[in-house]
C-alpha cells in the first residue's frame, strides 16, 4: 500500500507598485538628482517649466509628464555611464523602502509566491534593484541608440491600463491560487482589477491576509 502523495495548487502572484508603495520616495526624481548635475537639471528644467507647473497644479497628467521629463533630462546621455550610476542608485533605494510592505514582500517570497514590481518608473535602475531583491519586473523601458539614451521610451509608459496589459502578457493568472496587488494611486486601479486581494496605501487600514497554500489530493 502506497502513501498518497500531496501536491499543491499554483503559488500566488504578488504585484507591487513601486513609487509611493514599496518605495517611500519618488525614485525617478531621486535618480535625476543622483545622476545629473544641478546646472544641467536647472537648464533643462527651464525648457519644460510650463509642463512642470501644469503637472504640479494637476493640469497635466503624470503619464505624459514622465516621458517629457525623461527626454529633457537624459536625451543624449552616455548609456554606459548612466547604467553604472543606476547600479549604485539601486543599492540606495533598498534603504528607502516601506518597512511594512518590504516585510510583506518577503512573506510572499517565503511562501514561494511569484513577486513582481509593476511600475511606471524606468528600467535603468529598477532592473538592478529587482536583482537585489530577487523579484521580477514589469516597467517602462528606455531606448538606447548608438551608445546613448535617445530620450525616448521603447515601451509605453507602464501605468494605468498598461500595467494590466503587461501583466496579462507575461503571466497566465489562472495558473495562480490567488493574485495580490499593492498600490497607492489611481494608476494602480487597472492592476487591482486583476487581483483577488488588494491593498491601497493611505486608504486601507490593514494588509490583506495571506491565504494558506491549498493542498490537492
N, C-alpha and C positions, 0 to 999 in steps of 0.2 A: 504494500500500500504506500503510495507516494503522497507527501505533503502537498497541499495546494499552494502554488506559488502566488504571491501577492504582487500585483503591478499597480501602477499609479496613473491617474489621468495626467494630461499635459500640464506642465508647470504654468504659473501665471505670467502675465506680461505686465510690467510696471513702466509707465510712461511719465517722465518728469520734464516739465518745462524747466528752463534754466534761470534766466534773469528774473528776480523777484520771487522765485520759487526755491529751487535748490540753492541758488546763489543769492545772497542778500543784496548785492550791489548791481549796478548797471555795468556788466562786463565789457560791453563794446566801447562805451565812453572811457572806461578804465584802460582798455587796450590802446586807444588813440593816444592818451596821455603817457602811457608806458613806452610806446614805440617812436613817437614823433616829437620833434622839438616844439616848444611853446611858440616860437616865432612862426613855424610852419602852420601850426594849428590856428593861430590868430589870423594869419594871412588868408588861409583857405576858408576859415570860418566866415570872414567878412564877405566872401564871394557868395555865400549861400545864406547870409544873415536873414533875409526876408522869410525864407522857408523855416529856418530855425525858430524865429519868433512866432511864425504861424503854428508850428508844431507845439511850442510851449503854451500857446493860447488855445490848443486843441482845435485848430482850424485846418491842420494839415496832418493826415493820418501817419501813424508810425511806420506802416508797411511801405509807404512811399518815401518817408524821411530817411530810413536806414540806408537804402541804396544810394540816395543822393549824397548822404554824409560819407559813406564809404568811398564813393568816387572822388569826392572833393579832397579827402584826406590821403588816400592811398594810390590814386592813379599814377602810374609810372614808377612806383617804389620797387626796389630790388627785392624780388620774391624770396631769395635765399636769406637775405638779411632779416626780412620781416618774419620769416618762419623760425629763424634762430631765436629771435626775441619772443616769438609766440610760445616757444617751448618753455622759456624762462617764466613767462607770464602765467602759463598753465599751472606751474608749481605754486605761484602766489594765490591763484584762485582757490586752490584746495583749502586755504586758510580763511576764505571769505564765504563759507557755506553755512546755510541754516542748520544748526546742530540737530534739531528735531527731524528735519527731512533727510539729513545725512544718515541718522540712525535708522530711519525707515528704509532708505535705500539699502543699507547694509543688511537689514532684516530680510528684505526681498532676496538679496544675494544669498544669504544663509539658507533660505528655503529652496534655492535652486531656480528662482524666477529669472526670466529674461528681463534685464533692466535697460532702458533706453532713455537717453537725453533727447528731447524733441524741442528744437529751439530755432528761433529766427536769427540768433546770433551766428557768427561765421565760423567756418571750418578751420581757419588758420590757427586759432588757439583752442577750439573745442575738441579737435582731434587729439592733440597731445593730452588735454585734460581728461578725456574719456579713457585714454590708455592708462593713465594714472589710477583711475577709479575702477578700471576693468569693466566698463559698461559700453553698450552700443551707442550709436549716434545717428540722428537724423537732423540736419541743419541746413542753413543757407551755404551754398558752395561758391567760392570765389574763383575768378578766371585769371590764369597766368598766360602771358603771351611773350615769347622770346625772353624768358627770364624775368619779366616784370609783371607786376599786378596791372591788369588792364583797367581797373576801376569799375569793372562790371561783374555781376554775378553770373555764374554758369548754371545756376538753377534759380527758380523763382524764390522770392523771399518766403522763408518757411514759417508762415504764420497763418492763423485762421483756417480756411479750407485746405490750404497746402499742407498743414500738419496732418489733417485727416487723410488726404490723398496719399501722402508719402508713407504714412503708417500702413495703409491698406496695400500699397505697392510692395512693401518689404515683408509684411507679416500676414500669415493666414490666421485671423483672430479665432477661428473655430478650433484651432489646434490647442488653445489655452483653456485651462479651467476657469480662470477669471482674468479680466483686464482692469488694472488700476490706473488712474490718471491723476496727476498732481499739477496744479497750475495756479495762476494768480490774476488772470485778466480775461477780458472778452476774447482775446486772441487764442485762448485755450478751449473755448466752448465747443468748437468742432471736434477737437480731440476728445473732449469729455463725452461727446455723443457716441463714441465707440466703446466707452468703458462701462463696466458693471459697478465700479466704485470710484467716486471722485472726491477730491479734496481741493477746495479753493482757499488759498492763503488769504487771511484777513476777513474771511466770511464764515468758514466752517470752524466750529469750536474744537472738534476732535478729529484725529486721523481715522479713516475707516479701519475697522477690524480686519486682520488678515485671516482669511479662511484657512482651516487645516487642509492638508492635501487629502483628496478623496481616494480611497482605495478601490480598486477593481478586483473582482474575484478572478 
